[in-house]
Amino acid sequence: MFELMLCSMLTIFPDYLFRRYVQGKRLGREITLYTVWYELRWGITTCLLLTVTLITMIFYFHPTTQNVTAIFRTITILPETNGRVAEIYVVNNQKVEAGAPLFRLDSSEQEAAKQTAQRRIAEVDAAISVAETELVASDGLIQQAQGAYQQALDELSTKQEIMRRNQNVVAPREIERLQVAATGRQGAVDAAIANKQTLQTQISALLPAQRASAEAALAQAQVELDKMVVHAGVSGTIQQFGLRKGDFINSLIRPAGILVPSEAGRVSLVAGFNQIEAQVMKPGMIAEATCIGKPFIIIPMVVTQVQDVIAAGQLRPTDQLIDVQQISKPGTLTVYLEPIFSGGLDGVSPGSSCIANAYTSNHAALESQDLGTLQRIFLHGVDAVGLVHAGILRMQALVLPVQVLVFSGH
């Protein structure tokens, strides 16, 4: 309507002035409802063509869309393992901080595993104490074996000396027996020394390794026990939370509820613009938005990201070939808008539907000295007609509550 009125002032109105004051034709006489087309045909035709051109230029260089939503993502409340609910710490629609406990599952099995690991550590500590005691005792055994070995050597040496002096006094069999006995006593000494080394190895390596394994089992048991208490990952609001004591929670098919993060949907808006505007839409463009959840307010925005693919054309491999004809509905260009000023989306509920305009700015291009006169005029015109779209958006912001409350039929 604005475009038509503006174009009529440049086409139909001058044509009428020419007919009225140059040709002398008057409204209601020569210019009537039945002759208006013939009399003002040049102005009307030019007005229609100019209006279509102006609307095309406005909507191309200053795109608009009603596919704007404050998209937010929720967090499903799920334990890491299946179990039966033992305690509940929160209620539905309650605001919680990050790390706050939500509910606890039955943890009798995990507590038993923890106690088993603690008992294993105690057993290893006792084994270390016993090994240290045996190590002290092994020194005595070594001394005892060495004394017996030395006694056997002395006795063997004495018998050999007697035999050397008088062979008839000591029998050769006795010498052999004493040699075997000395060898056996030497083996006892080696065994006692080896036993001491074994105890030292147990104390220094084996038992500490067993204790470390037991401590790792205890830590794992503690981790499994901690999993029984489900905490909030982020600050937010609990929704659809209907747990009761005794309910069985399955981590795959039965969630406990939904956590809506506090900042969800309050950081940016996601808009879907027409594909034809892909060449115009660039990060850094100034935009404006008005939302149903915050009527009569124009929110200054800026384009931060432009998705370089069209989501409607995505393909997921299946066991059937996809016919392109099945993808008949054209998708939109996904654009992310963020408020220019801090708190711009305050009061806009996550999930709200909005209307957004984006404006092309040629300020940097106009500073170039290489532009011709016609190019400068055209770029100035492109920037100027953005005011029409800005005015339309403000009219939509005024009419939006009436349209939703009165004409929507609800």
Salt bridges, closest charged atoms under 4 A:
ASP15 OD1 - ARG19 NE 3.32
GLU39 OE1 - LYS25 NZ 2.63
GLU80 OE1 - LYS227 NZ 3.56
GLU87 OE2 - ARG104 NH2 2.84
GLU123 OE1 - ARG120 NH1 3.28
ASP125 OD1 - ARG211 NE 2.56
ASP139 OD1 - LYS196 NZ 2.78
GLU161 OE2 - ARG164 NH2 2.18
GLU161 OE2 - ARG165 NE 3.22
GLU174 OE2 - ARG177 NH2 2.37
GLU176 OE1 - ARG173 NH1 3.32
GLU215 OE2 - ARG211 NH1 2.01
GLU224 OE2 - LYS227 NZ 3.46
GLU288 OE2 - ARG394 NH2 2.80
GLU367 OE2 - HIS363 NE2 3.12
